[in-house]
Amino acid sequence: MRAQMIYWAAIVLAIAGGLSPVHALTQEELVAKIQAAGYSQVSEIKSTAEGTTAKAVKEGKPVTLVVDSSGQIKEQKTEEGASR
């Protein structure tokens, strides 16, 4: 019984490890996460007050992304896009 509990605890920890905050990701892991979300040409990765920002391309259009501390990827609104 104890061995089974340890086994399940290890599984839960392994799953939780996949949900680690973005600041714990390496740059390579962050790029892979962004690419898995459908973006390409990831560049200019910077840490900011909002989270981690990056430039990328989606559907042939350049975008600026913000990855927050929970790992959510959001397209940042641009001045041009905000005025439309």
C-alpha positions, 0 to 999 in steps of 0.5 A: 500500500505504501509503495502504491502511495509513493507511486501515485505521489510521483505521478502527481509531482511529474504532472505538476512539474509540467505546469511549472511557471514560465520563469522556471522554463529555459529559453529553449523550453519557452520557444518550444512552448510558443512554437507548440501554440502555432507560432514560428520565428520566435525571437527577441525574448525579454523579461518584463513586468508583464511577463516574458515578451517575444516576437513571433510569426503566426499565419504569416503575420508578425506578432508580439507575445506575452507569456505570463507567470502561469504560462499563458501565451497572449498576443500583445495589443499593438498601437496600430491594432488598438486604434482599429 
